């Protein structure tokens, strides 16, 4: 479990299965790492660069530029190269996020041993 995920004291009142904890961890990791799931967008008017989440940048989405406040419309068939680049990179990031999530679900989680018990198996092998 990531260090930034601290169990709340009230969480002891009920138990969650390990697959639900895994889904929660994936959810928090994807939302706590905005660089990983965001895309750079260049404004068509002022040429300023800002970031937006890749999940939002889909066909029909619109957003104001934070500096010049022009409304940018994101469409798959846009002719503007800045919009094309943002849509292409958002598509790539969404694909990578889906692959990462599938890999995390498919890979068995290794059982972590605490430092206290890490050397005990080695000591038992020497006695034999």
CORJO-V951681 format. One record per helix or strand of 3 or more residues. SS is the DSSP state (A for helix, B for strand). FROM is the first residue (numbers start at 0). LEN is the number of residues. Records with the same first field share a line. If there is no record, write none. Layout:
# CORJO-V951681
SS: FROM-LEN, FROM-LEN
This chain:
# CORJO-V951681
A: 8-5, 17-15, 80-26, 119-8
B: 37-5, 48-5, 60-4, 70-4
